Amino acid sequence: MPSPGDPSGLPPFAPARAAGVRAALGLTLDQVAAAVTAYRGEPTHPSVVHAWEAGLSAPDDTQVRALAAALWCSPVDLVAEATTLGQCRTVAGLSPGETATAVGLTQARWESAERRNRWQGSPAQTSALLRTLRPPPACFVAACGTTGRLRILLREAVTGWWPNYTSPISRIVPLAPAVVGPVLERLHLAYQQLEGAAGASSPRAAAAAEARAADFLERIDLHLWEAVRAATAHPYDGSP
C-alpha cells in the first residue's frame, strides 16, 4: 500500500483542504470520524481527524480515500499538487498499463519512466501525456529534467527584456505563450522593484533590498509556479 509521499501514490495530504471541505459541508469531527469508521471498518476517533486537519499527523492513502468518502469528495480534493509522474497517474485513476497505452509506450517503458520520474517521449507521446495525465507544469518540467535550463531563462527574463523569453520558456513549460507573457511581465516588474529598492540611501536598507533581490532570483522557478497558479486554474494547453 503506498504511503504518504510515495512517488507512485497520492500526492501529500493537504490539511487545509480537508478542513475546508468539512467546514463547507457543515460536518462535525464526530460525524466525519463515524463515516470514516464505517468506510474502513476500523474505529477512527474524532481526535484523529482533528490531527489530520491540524497537520499533526498524515493519513495514508487508504485513510485519505476513506476521508474523501466521508466528505463526499474525490481524494484529489484532499491532497496537494502532484510532483511525480506516478502521482499524476494515481490522481488520474489509471493503471500503469492504461497509461502506457494512452501515451504510446510499452508498459515496461512507462514503468521505467515512472520509477525514475524521467520523461523522454516523442512530441506526439508528450502531447498524449499532457492530455492523459494533465501534470502540473512544475511536475512536467522536473520529469523532463529541464528545471535548470528554465531557471537560467527566467533569471535572464526578469533581469533583461522579458518579451524575448516568452517563446523559449513556452517550449520548456507546457504553457501557452498567452499565459507565459503576462506571468513573465509580472515577475520582471517584481524584480525591478526589488532592484530599485537596492538603491536606497541607507546602506542597511540597500543591503536588505539586495538580499531580497538575490533570494528572488534564487527561487525564480517557484515564483513562476506561484504566478501561474494565480493566473489560471488550467495552467497548461496540452501541447509539448
N, C-alpha and C positions, 0 to 999 in steps of 0.2 A: 504494500500500500504506500503510495507516495506520501512523503512527509512534507510539512511546510518548508518552502524554499527549494523543493526538488525541481530540477530543471525540466522534468517532464510531467510534473504535477500541476496543480493550480498555482497561479501567482500567489504571493504572500497575502494573508488575510489583512483586510483594511478595517480596523476597529471603528473608525468614524462612519464609514459607510453602513456598517451593520447597525450601529446606534441610530443613524438617521432613518434607515428603513423601518426599524421598530417604532421609532417615535412617530413617523408618518402614519403608521397603521394604528397607533394608539394602544399598543400592546404592552403589558407589564412584563417584567423579568420572569415572574412566576408563570405567566401564560406561555411565554416563549420556551422556558425550560420544560414545561409539561409537554409541549408539542415536540421538542427535540427528543425527549424521553420516549414518546410514543413512536417516533420515526425510527429511532435506533434500537429500541427495546432494552435500553440500559438507562438507569437513573442519571439524570442531569440536574444538579442543584442550581437554583437561580443565581447563586454566587459565582458559578462557573460562567454563566452567560455574562454576568457583570464583568468578570475578569477579562473575558474576550473583548467586550466593548471598551474597556478601560486600557487595553493593550498590556495587561499584566500577564497574560498567557495567550497562546495562539492555538486555535483549533486545528486539528489535522484535516486532510481533505474530506474524510468521511464525515467529520463533525461539521465542516463548512456546508456540505450538501444537506445535512440534517437541519442546520440552522436556516438554510435557504428555503427548505420545505416548510419550516415553521413560520417563516416570514413571507411566504407566498411570492418568492422571487427566484431568480436564477443565481446559482453560485457565483457567476461572473459579477453580479451586482455587489458582492461582498468581498471582492479581492482587489488588489492593486493592479496596475498595468503589467501586462506580460513582458518579460525581459528576455525570454529564450524562445527558440523555435518550438521546443517541446511544450512550453507553457501555452504558446499560441495554439498549438494543435489541441491541447486539452480544453482550452477555452472554447474552441470551435466545436468540440464534441466529436472529434474524428479519431479513428484508429490510425496507427502508422500505415497500414495497408491502404486505407481510404485516402489518406493524404498523399501517399506516393502516387497513386493512380491519378489523383486530381492534378498534381503538379508535373506529371510526366516522367517520374523516376521509378526505378525498381525499388521494392521495399527495402532492400539491403542498403541502397544508396541513400534513401531518405533517412533510415535509422542511423546511418553513419553521420549524416549532416546534423541530425537532431542531437546525437550523442556529443558531437564536437561543437555544437552550436555554430556551425560554419556553413554558409550558403555560397555555392559556386555554380548555380544553374545558368542555363542559356537565357537570353532575353525572353523567349516565349515561356520558359519554365518559371522565370521570375515573375512575369505577369500573372501566370496561373497561381503562384504562391501568394501574391498580393491579393488576388481575388478570393482565394480559398481561405486563407488564414487571417487576412487583414492585420498583419503585425503592426504594432505601434512603430512609428518612424525610428525611434531610438533603438528598438529591438532589431529592426531590419538592418540598420547601419552597423550595429555591433556584430550581427551574424555575417555580414559581408566583409567584415574586417577593415572598414573604411573610416572608423571613428577618428583616427589620427589625421588622415587627409582632410576630413571635414573640419576639424579644429583649426588646421592651418588656413583653410579658405575663409572660415568665419573670422579669424583674427585679422586677416588681410581685409576682409569686407568692412569690419567695423572701424578699422583704423585708416581705411582708404576710401575709394569711391565704390560704395556698395552695389550700385546697379550692375557693375561689370561681373559680379559674382552670382547673380541670380541663376543664370543657366548652368554654370559649373556645379553649384550646390544642388540644383534640381536633378542633376544627373547622378548624384550620390544618394540623396534622400528621396524617398517616394512621395514627394510633394509637388503639386502643380506650381509653376512659376508665379501664378496669381497669388499663391499663399506665401511662397518664399520671399517675393519682393517686399511686401509690406512688413513682414517679420524682420528682414534684414534692415530695413529703414529704421524700424523701432529700436533694434539693437545698436545700430550705428549712432542714433541720437542719444541713446542712454550712455554709450561710451564717451561720446563727445562732451556730454555734460560732466562726466567724471573728469575728463581731461581738462575741461575749463576750470573746474574747482581746484585742480592741482596748481593753478596759477595764483592761489590765494596769497594775500600779503603776509599772513602769518606763516612762518616756516613750519610750525607744528600742524596747522591746518592743511598746508600744501602736502606735507608728508603723509598725512592721513588720507588725503584725496588720491595721492599717487598709489598708496597701498590698495585702496578700493578699486582703482582702475586696473591694477595688476591682477587683483583677485577676479575681477570681471572677465579678463582675458583668459585666466586660468580655467574658469568654469564656463567658458563661452558656449560649449555644446549643451550644457544643462540649461543655460539661459534660452537657447534656441528652442529646446523642447518645451520649456515653460511657456514661451511666447506662442508656440504652435498650438498648445492645448488651449490657451486663452483665445486664440483666433478662430478655431474651428473645432467642432466635435468630431469631424471626419477628416483628419489631417493627412490623408494620402489619396491619390487619384487612381490607384490601381495600375499605374504604368511604371516600368523599371527605371 
